[in-house]
Amino acid sequence: NRISSLFSKHHVGGRNGHGGFPDISVLHGSLASTVYEADASCCPQIEAEQRSAGYGEVQIIPACVGLSGKTISFNLNFEPYTSSVLNLNPKYRNFYYDMGRFDYPYGCAMTPVRQVQMSTIGLDDIEDKFPIDFLSLDTQGSELQILKGAAASLANAAGVETEVSFRQIYDKSALFGEICAFLNSLGFEFIRFTNLTEDAPRTMPVLGRLNKMQSFGDALFLRVPDNSLLEGQKRKLIFAALAYGQIEYA
Protein backbone atom coordinates (compact mmCIF):
# COMPACT_ATOMS: atom_id res chain seq x y z
CA ASN A 1 0.00 0.00 0.00
CA ARG A 2 1.66 3.21 -1.22
CA ILE A 3 -0.09 5.46 1.32
CA SER A 4 1.28 3.48 4.27
CA SER A 5 4.81 4.24 3.06
CA LEU A 6 4.15 8.01 3.04
CA PHE A 7 3.86 10.47 5.93
CA SER A 8 0.17 11.40 5.72
CA LYS A 9 -0.60 14.96 6.82
CA HIS A 10 -4.16 16.31 7.05
CA HIS A 11 -5.22 19.95 7.21
CA VAL A 12 -8.68 21.33 7.97
CA GLY A 13 -9.35 24.85 6.71
CA GLY A 14 -7.25 24.97 3.57
CA ARG A 15 -8.72 27.98 1.78
CA ASN A 16 -5.37 29.53 0.92
CA GLY A 17 -4.15 26.40 -0.86
CA HIS A 18 -1.62 25.42 1.78
CA GLY A 19 -1.95 22.33 3.90
CA GLY A 20 -0.29 22.91 7.24
CA PHE A 21 2.89 21.20 8.52
CA PRO A 22 6.35 22.72 7.85
CA ASP A 23 7.00 23.24 4.15
CA ILE A 24 10.02 21.03 3.42
CA SER A 25 9.71 20.96 -0.35
CA VAL A 26 12.56 18.51 -0.94
CA LEU A 27 10.57 15.89 1.01
CA HIS A 28 7.14 16.52 -0.53
CA GLY A 29 7.37 13.37 -2.61
CA SER A 30 7.42 11.35 0.63
CA LEU A 31 4.25 13.02 1.97
CA ALA A 32 0.57 12.48 1.30
CA SER A 33 -1.49 15.65 1.71
CA THR A 34 -5.20 15.70 2.54
CA VAL A 35 -6.98 19.06 2.80
CA TYR A 36 -10.56 19.68 3.96
CA GLU A 37 -12.43 22.89 3.14
CA ALA A 38 -16.05 23.81 3.94
CA ASP A 39 -16.29 26.29 1.04
CA ALA A 40 -16.33 23.90 -1.93
CA SER A 41 -15.71 26.74 -4.41
CA CYS A 42 -12.12 26.91 -3.13
CA CYS A 43 -11.36 23.23 -3.69
CA PRO A 44 -10.15 23.38 -7.33
CA GLN A 45 -7.62 26.09 -6.40
CA ILE A 46 -6.51 24.12 -3.34
CA GLU A 47 -6.02 20.97 -5.41
CA ALA A 48 -3.99 22.85 -8.03
CA GLU A 49 -1.76 24.32 -5.31
CA GLN A 50 -1.26 20.98 -3.61
CA ARG A 51 -0.46 19.10 -6.80
CA SER A 52 1.99 21.77 -7.96
CA ALA A 53 3.81 21.36 -4.63
CA GLY A 54 4.82 17.83 -5.67
CA TYR A 55 3.28 15.75 -2.89
CA GLY A 56 3.38 11.98 -3.31
CA GLU A 57 -0.42 11.80 -3.03
CA VAL A 58 -3.07 14.55 -2.85
CA GLN A 59 -6.62 14.34 -1.58
CA ILE A 60 -9.03 17.31 -1.37
CA ILE A 61 -12.26 16.75 0.58
CA PRO A 62 -15.03 19.40 0.47
CA ALA A 63 -16.58 19.04 3.92
CA CYS A 64 -17.56 21.08 6.93
CA VAL A 65 -15.63 19.12 9.54
CA GLY A 66 -16.79 19.03 13.15
CA LEU A 67 -19.06 16.69 15.09
CA SER A 68 -21.17 14.54 12.80
CA GLY A 69 -24.85 15.23 12.33
CA LYS A 70 -24.98 18.94 13.17
CA THR A 71 -26.64 21.52 10.92
CA ILE A 72 -24.90 24.87 11.15
CA SER A 73 -24.74 28.27 9.47
CA PHE A 74 -21.26 28.74 8.05
CA ASN A 75 -20.26 32.41 7.99
CA LEU A 76 -18.46 33.48 4.81
CA ASN A 77 -16.88 36.68 6.07
CA PHE A 78 -15.69 39.89 4.44
CA GLU A 79 -12.14 38.71 5.13
CA PRO A 80 -12.55 35.12 3.86
CA TYR A 81 -9.74 33.70 6.00
CA THR A 82 -11.83 34.51 9.10
CA SER A 83 -14.83 32.49 7.85
CA SER A 84 -16.17 30.26 10.62
CA VAL A 85 -19.07 28.26 11.97
CA LEU A 86 -18.96 30.71 14.91
CA ASN A 87 -19.81 34.40 15.15
CA LEU A 88 -17.49 37.17 16.27
CA ASN A 89 -17.96 37.84 19.98
CA PRO A 90 -19.45 41.39 20.09
CA LYS A 91 -17.06 42.21 22.95
CA TYR A 92 -14.17 42.18 20.47
CA ARG A 93 -15.65 44.16 17.59
CA ASN A 94 -13.33 47.09 18.34
CA PHE A 95 -10.20 44.95 18.71
CA TYR A 96 -7.47 44.89 16.07
CA TYR A 97 -3.99 43.63 15.45
CA ASP A 98 -1.24 45.61 13.84
CA MET A 99 -0.36 44.51 10.30
CA GLY A 100 2.48 47.04 10.08
CA ARG A 101 1.14 49.29 7.33
CA PHE A 102 -2.46 49.13 8.53
CA ASP A 103 -4.72 47.99 11.36
CA TYR A 104 -6.68 44.75 11.01
CA PRO A 105 -10.02 45.46 12.76
CA TYR A 106 -12.06 42.42 13.77
CA GLY A 107 -15.41 44.16 13.39
CA CYS A 108 -14.78 44.71 9.68
CA ALA A 109 -12.86 41.54 8.84
CA MET A 110 -15.27 39.14 10.57
CA THR A 111 -18.54 40.59 9.27
CA PRO A 112 -20.47 37.86 7.40
CA VAL A 113 -21.10 38.55 3.72
CA ARG A 114 -23.42 35.58 3.53
CA GLN A 115 -24.30 32.47 5.50
CA VAL A 116 -24.48 28.96 4.09
CA GLN A 117 -26.40 26.14 5.76
CA MET A 118 -24.19 23.08 6.05
CA SER A 119 -24.13 19.68 7.69
CA THR A 120 -21.02 18.84 9.68
CA ILE A 121 -19.19 15.54 9.58
CA GLY A 122 -16.59 14.15 11.95
CA LEU A 123 -13.23 13.04 10.62
CA ASP A 124 -13.95 9.61 12.12
CA ASP A 125 -16.94 9.32 9.78
CA ILE A 126 -15.11 10.22 6.55
CA GLU A 127 -14.39 6.73 5.32
CA ASP A 128 -12.33 7.36 2.18
CA LYS A 129 -9.67 9.61 3.75
CA PHE A 130 -6.02 8.63 4.00
CA PRO A 131 -4.80 7.51 7.46
CA ILE A 132 -3.84 10.47 9.69
CA ASP A 133 -0.18 10.74 10.74
CA PHE A 134 -0.44 14.47 11.48
CA LEU A 135 -3.42 16.80 11.76
CA SER A 136 -3.38 20.59 11.54
CA LEU A 137 -6.37 22.86 12.15
CA ASP A 138 -7.08 26.45 11.11
CA THR A 139 -10.82 26.76 11.60
CA GLN A 140 -11.41 29.94 13.58
CA GLY A 141 -12.76 28.65 16.85
CA SER A 142 -14.23 25.21 16.07
CA GLU A 143 -11.03 23.24 16.72
CA LEU A 144 -12.20 21.34 19.83
CA GLN A 145 -15.34 20.10 18.07
CA ILE A 146 -13.19 18.83 15.21
CA LEU A 147 -10.80 17.08 17.59
CA LYS A 148 -13.68 15.41 19.42
CA GLY A 149 -14.97 14.12 16.09
CA ALA A 150 -11.53 12.75 15.22
CA ALA A 151 -10.54 10.86 18.38
CA ALA A 152 -10.43 7.44 16.69
CA SER A 153 -8.66 8.80 13.61
CA LEU A 154 -5.90 10.25 15.80
CA ALA A 155 -5.16 6.94 17.55
CA ASN A 156 -1.96 6.41 15.54
CA ALA A 157 -1.13 10.05 14.76
CA ALA A 158 2.28 11.50 15.57
CA GLY A 159 1.06 15.02 16.25
CA VAL A 160 -1.41 17.86 16.00
CA GLU A 161 -0.91 21.56 15.30
CA THR A 162 -3.99 23.59 16.04
CA GLU A 163 -5.08 27.18 16.26
CA VAL A 164 -5.76 28.08 19.91
CA SER A 165 -7.27 31.06 21.68
CA PHE A 166 -6.82 32.56 25.13
CA ARG A 167 -10.01 34.64 24.91
CA GLN A 168 -13.30 33.95 23.15
CA ILE A 169 -12.89 36.22 20.14
CA TYR A 170 -15.25 33.83 18.38
CA ASP A 171 -18.36 33.47 20.49
CA LYS A 172 -18.44 30.25 22.55
CA SER A 173 -15.12 28.99 21.17
CA ALA A 174 -13.02 26.60 23.27
CA LEU A 175 -9.93 28.05 24.91
CA PHE A 176 -6.37 26.71 24.96
CA GLY A 177 -6.74 24.90 28.29
CA GLU A 178 -9.71 22.87 27.06
CA ILE A 179 -7.92 21.85 23.86
CA CYS A 180 -4.75 21.00 25.77
CA ALA A 181 -6.65 18.80 28.25
CA PHE A 182 -8.47 16.94 25.48
CA LEU A 183 -5.29 16.24 23.49
CA ASN A 184 -3.57 15.12 26.70
CA SER A 185 -6.36 12.57 27.12
CA LEU A 186 -5.56 11.20 23.64
CA GLY A 187 -1.87 10.72 24.42
CA PHE A 188 -0.40 13.97 23.10
CA GLU A 189 1.60 16.56 25.03
CA PHE A 190 2.01 20.29 24.46
CA ILE A 191 5.37 21.16 22.90
CA ARG A 192 5.28 24.88 22.11
CA PHE A 193 3.40 27.73 20.47
CA THR A 194 4.50 27.97 16.86
CA ASN A 195 3.20 31.53 16.64
CA LEU A 196 1.29 34.03 18.76
CA THR A 197 -0.80 37.00 17.70
CA GLU A 198 -1.21 40.13 19.81
CA ASP A 199 -4.17 42.48 19.70
CA ALA A 200 -5.80 45.30 21.64
CA PRO A 201 -8.90 47.50 21.63
CA ARG A 202 -8.43 50.25 19.05
CA THR A 203 -8.57 53.30 21.32
CA MET A 204 -5.23 55.07 20.82
CA PRO A 205 -3.62 56.93 17.90
CA VAL A 206 -0.55 55.22 16.44
CA LEU A 207 1.99 57.23 18.44
CA GLY A 208 0.22 56.38 21.70
CA ARG A 209 0.38 52.59 21.30
CA LEU A 210 2.77 50.17 22.92
CA ASN A 211 2.36 46.54 24.05
CA LYS A 212 -0.69 44.43 23.23
CA MET A 213 -2.31 41.27 24.60
CA GLN A 214 -1.52 37.78 23.35
CA SER A 215 -4.90 36.50 22.18
CA PHE A 216 -4.46 33.52 19.88
CA GLY A 217 -1.90 31.50 17.96
CA ASP A 218 -0.95 27.98 16.93
CA ALA A 219 0.12 25.21 19.29
CA LEU A 220 2.10 22.05 18.54
CA PHE A 221 1.31 18.77 20.30
CA LEU A 222 3.28 15.55 19.76
CA ARG A 223 2.59 11.97 20.75
CA VAL A 224 4.07 11.00 24.12
CA PRO A 225 6.78 8.47 23.21
CA ASP A 226 6.53 5.14 25.01
CA ASN A 227 7.19 1.45 24.48
CA SER A 228 3.70 0.78 23.12
CA LEU A 229 4.47 2.55 19.84
CA LEU A 230 5.08 0.37 16.82
CA GLU A 231 8.27 0.86 14.84
CA GLY A 232 6.46 2.72 12.06
CA GLN A 233 4.81 5.05 14.57
CA LYS A 234 8.19 5.79 16.16
CA ARG A 235 9.70 6.74 12.80
CA LYS A 236 6.82 9.06 11.98
CA LEU A 237 6.95 10.67 15.42
CA ILE A 238 10.69 11.26 14.99
CA PHE A 239 10.06 12.77 11.54
CA ALA A 240 7.35 15.11 12.86
CA ALA A 241 9.58 16.25 15.73
CA LEU A 242 12.49 16.93 13.39
CA ALA A 243 10.25 18.84 10.96
CA TYR A 244 9.49 21.29 13.78
CA GLY A 245 13.11 21.50 14.90
CA GLN A 246 12.49 19.45 18.04
CA ILE A 247 15.80 17.59 17.75
CA GLU A 248 16.12 16.66 21.41
CA TYR A 249 12.54 15.38 21.54
CA ALA A 250 13.27 13.29 18.45
RAZI-V854869 format. One record per residue. N is the residue number from 1. RES is the residue in one small letter. PHI is phi in degrees with one decimal (NA if undefined). OMEGA is omega in degrees with one decimal (* if undefined). D_CENTER is the distance of its C-alpha to the mean C-alpha in Angstrom with 1 decimal. Layout:
# RAZI-V854869
N/RES/PHI/OMEGA/D_CENTER, N/RES/PHI/OMEGA/D_CENTER
This chain:
# RAZI-V854869
1/n/NA/-175.6/27.4, 2/r/-62.7/-176.7/25.7, 3/i/-61.2/-177.8/22.1, 4/s/-65.2/179.2/23.0, 5/s/-88.5/-179.9/24.1, 6/l/-102.9/170.9/20.8, 7/f/-84.8/-169.9/17.7, 8/s/-100.6/-179.3/15.3, 9/k/-101.0/-179.2/11.6, 10/h/-124.5/-179.5/9.3, 11/h/-134.0/177.2/6.3, 12/v/-105.5/-178.2/5.6, 13/g/98.9/-170.6/6.4, 14/g/-101.7/-173.1/8.6, 15/r/-53.2/-174.6/11.3, 16/n/-81.7/176.3/12.4, 17/g/93.2/178.6/13.1, 18/h/-95.9/-172.5/11.1, 19/g/-125.2/177.7/9.1, 20/g/68.1/179.8/7.3, 21/f/66.4/-179.9/9.7, 22/p/-57.1/-175.5/12.8, 23/d/-86.8/179.6/15.0, 24/i/-109.3/-167.1/18.2, 25/s/-59.3/-178.4/20.0, 26/v/-66.3/-179.2/23.1, 27/l/-104.2/-174.8/21.3, 28/h/-56.5/-179.9/19.5, 29/g/-63.8/179.4/22.3, 30/s/-96.9/-178.0/21.5, 31/l/-116.2/166.6/17.9, 32/a/-102.6/-175.8/16.9, 33/s/-121.9/175.4/13.9, 34/t/-115.4/-179.4/12.6, 35/v/-125.2/177.6/10.5, 36/y/-113.2/179.1/10.3, 37/e/-145.9/-178.2/11.1, 38/a/-69.4/-179.5/13.1, 39/d/-87.9/-172.9/15.4, 40/a/-60.1/-179.1/17.5, 41/s/-63.9/-180.0/19.4, 42/c/-84.8/-169.4/16.7, 43/c/-64.4/177.2/16.7, 44/p/-60.9/177.7/19.8, 45/q/-65.3/179.7/18.6, 46/i/-61.1/-178.8/15.3, 47/e/-63.2/178.8/17.7, 48/a/-61.7/179.2/20.1, 49/e/-63.5/-177.2/17.7, 50/q/-66.7/-180.0/16.5, 51/r/-69.0/179.4/20.1, 52/s/-69.0/179.2/21.5, 53/a/-76.9/173.8/19.3, 54/g/84.1/178.2/21.5, 55/y/-67.5/-179.4/19.3, 56/g/-62.2/174.8/21.5, 57/e/-142.2/179.4/20.1, 58/v/-132.1/178.8/17.8, 59/q/-140.7/178.5/16.7, 60/i/-113.7/-175.9/15.3, 61/i/-121.4/176.7/15.0, 62/p/-76.7/-177.1/15.5, 63/a/-158.8/172.2/14.4, 64/c/-93.2/-171.3/13.2, 65/v/-85.0/178.3/11.3, 66/g/-176.7/169.3/12.2, 67/l/-94.9/-175.5/15.5, 68/s/-63.8/171.0/18.1, 69/g/85.7/178.1/21.0, 70/k/-96.2/171.7/19.9, 71/t/-108.1/-173.9/21.1, 72/i/-131.1/170.9/19.2, 73/s/-101.8/179.4/19.6, 74/f/-88.5/-178.3/16.7, 75/n/-86.2/170.7/17.3, 76/l/-90.5/-169.4/17.4, 77/n/-91.1/177.6/17.9, 78/f/-53.5/170.4/20.2, 79/e/-94.4/-168.5/17.4, 80/p/-59.7/-179.5/15.4, 81/y/-72.9/175.0/12.1, 82/t/-99.1/-178.5/12.5, 83/s/-58.3/-170.1/13.1, 84/s/-159.2/171.3/12.2, 85/v/-77.8/-178.8/14.0, 86/l/-109.3/177.2/15.1, 87/n/-94.5/171.5/17.8, 88/l/-61.3/174.1/18.2, 89/n/-67.6/-176.7/20.1, 90/p/-53.8/180.0/23.6, 91/k/-60.1/-174.1/24.1, 92/y/-109.8/-179.6/21.8, 93/r/-60.0/-176.2/23.1, 94/n/-93.1/178.4/25.1, 95/f/-83.2/179.7/22.4, 96/y/-152.8/163.2/21.4, 97/y/-124.4/-170.2/20.0, 98/d/-87.1/179.4/22.1, 99/m/-90.5/-179.6/21.3, 100/g/94.8/-179.6/24.5, 101/r/-88.3/-179.4/26.6, 102/f/-159.2/174.1/25.6, 103/d/-83.6/176.6/24.0, 104/y/-112.2/-175.1/20.8, 105/p/-84.9/-177.0/21.9, 106/y/-63.0/-176.8/19.6, 107/g/-59.4/177.0/22.4, 108/c/-83.6/-173.3/22.7, 109/a/-62.1/-171.7/19.2, 110/m/-100.5/174.9/17.9, 111/t/-79.9/179.6/21.1, 112/p/-64.4/172.4/20.7, 113/v/-86.1/173.5/22.7, 114/r/-157.4/177.9/22.8, 115/q/-117.6/-179.0/21.4, 116/v/-122.8/176.4/20.9, 117/q/-73.9/-178.2/21.7, 118/m/-138.9/170.6/19.4, 119/s/-103.6/-179.3/19.4, 120/t/-91.4/177.7/16.3, 121/i/-137.4/177.9/16.1, 122/g/-78.7/177.1/14.7, 123/l/-57.3/179.1/13.4, 124/d/-62.1/-176.3/16.6, 125/d/-99.7/174.9/18.6, 126/i/-92.0/-167.3/17.5, 127/e/-76.7/-172.1/20.4, 128/d/-94.5/179.9/20.4, 129/k/-78.2/172.9/17.0, 130/f/-68.0/173.2/17.3, 131/p/-58.5/-176.9/17.1, 132/i/-99.8/170.7/13.9, 133/d/-94.9/179.5/14.4, 134/f/-152.6/-179.3/10.9, 135/l/-122.8/173.0/7.6, 136/s/-123.3/-173.9/4.2, 137/l/-129.8/175.0/1.3, 138/d/-141.1/-168.6/2.9, 139/t/-126.0/169.3/5.8, 140/q/57.1/169.7/8.4, 141/g/106.5/-176.6/9.7, 142/s/-100.7/-172.6/9.5, 143/e/-60.5/-176.7/7.1, 144/l/-65.0/177.7/10.5, 145/q/-61.7/178.8/12.0, 146/i/-66.0/180.0/9.6, 147/l/-63.9/178.7/10.3, 148/k/-65.4/178.2/13.9, 149/g/-85.4/-177.1/14.1, 150/a/-127.7/-173.1/13.1, 151/a/-56.4/-179.5/15.4, 152/a/-69.1/-178.8/17.9, 153/s/-67.2/-178.5/15.6, 154/l/-92.0/-174.1/14.3, 155/a/-58.0/-178.5/18.0, 156/n/-112.2/-175.9/18.3, 157/a/-72.7/177.9/15.0, 158/a/-82.7/-175.8/15.3, 159/g/-170.2/179.5/12.1, 160/v/-140.6/167.5/8.5, 161/e/-120.5/-174.5/6.3, 162/t/-135.3/170.8/4.4, 163/e/-67.0/-179.7/5.4, 164/v/-134.2/179.5/8.9, 165/s/-127.8/176.1/12.1, 166/f/-106.7/173.4/15.7, 167/r/-139.9/-175.2/17.3, 168/q/-85.4/175.3/16.8, 169/i/-64.4/168.7/16.3, 170/y/-90.8/-173.5/15.1, 171/d/-58.7/176.7/17.9, 172/k/68.6/177.6/17.7, 173/s/-75.8/176.5/14.0, 174/a/-72.7/179.4/13.7, 175/l/-99.1/-174.2/14.2, 176/f/-52.1/-176.7/13.3, 177/g/-59.3/179.5/16.4, 178/e/-67.1/179.6/15.6, 179/i/-66.0/179.6/12.3, 180/c/-61.3/-179.2/14.2, 181/a/-62.8/-179.1/17.1, 182/f/-66.8/179.5/15.5, 183/l/-66.9/173.2/13.9, 184/n/-57.2/-178.3/17.3, 185/s/-67.2/178.6/19.0, 186/l/-95.3/176.5/17.3, 187/g/98.1/177.6/18.6, 188/f/-106.5/174.4/15.9, 189/e/-127.2/179.4/16.7, 190/f/-68.4/-179.9/15.2, 191/i/-105.0/-179.6/15.8, 192/r/-173.5/168.5/15.0, 193/f/-84.0/178.8/13.0, 194/t/-86.9/166.2/12.0, 195/n/-163.0/178.0/12.6, 196/l/-134.6/179.6/14.0, 197/t/-114.4/-179.6/15.0, 198/e/-107.5/177.4/18.5, 199/d/-143.9/-178.8/20.1, 200/a/-165.0/171.1/23.4, 201/p/-66.7/-176.4/25.6, 202/r/-85.6/-176.1/27.3, 203/t/-125.4/-173.9/30.9, 204/m/-120.2/170.1/32.3, 205/p/-65.2/-172.8/33.5, 206/v/-52.9/-175.0/32.0, 207/l/-72.9/178.8/34.7, 208/g/-100.2/-175.4/34.3, 209/r/-94.9/175.2/30.7, 210/l/-143.6/-176.1/29.6, 211/n/-77.1/179.1/26.8, 212/k/-121.0/-178.0/23.9, 213/m/-97.9/174.0/21.7, 214/q/-79.6/-171.2/18.4, 215/s/-111.1/-177.7/16.1, 216/f/-156.8/-179.3/12.4, 217/g/-179.9/178.1/10.3, 218/d/-125.4/-176.9/8.0, 219/a/-123.8/179.1/9.4, 220/l/-100.8/174.2/10.4, 221/f/-124.5/176.2/12.1, 222/l/-122.7/177.9/14.6, 223/r/-60.4/174.7/17.1, 224/v/-69.6/-177.8/20.3, 225/p/-74.0/174.9/22.9, 226/d/-152.3/-173.3/26.0, 227/n/-72.5/-180.0/28.8, 228/s/-80.1/-178.0/27.4, 229/l/-71.4/174.2/25.0, 230/l/-73.4/-176.6/26.4, 231/e/-59.3/178.8/27.2, 232/g/-63.6/177.3/24.5, 233/q/-64.8/179.1/21.8, 234/k/-60.8/-178.7/23.3, 235/r/-63.2/-179.0/23.2, 236/k/-70.9/175.8/19.5, 237/l/-66.0/177.0/18.7, 238/i/-61.4/179.9/21.0, 239/f/-61.4/-179.6/19.4, 240/a/-62.2/179.7/15.8, 241/a/-62.4/-179.9/17.6, 242/l/-65.4/-179.9/19.6, 243/a/-60.4/179.1/16.8, 244/y/-97.5/177.8/15.6, 245/g/76.8/-178.7/19.2, 246/q/-87.9/-173.0/19.7, 247/i/-63.8/-177.2/23.2, 248/e/-69.3/175.2/24.9, 249/y/-63.4/179.3/22.4, 250/a/-62.4/*/22.8
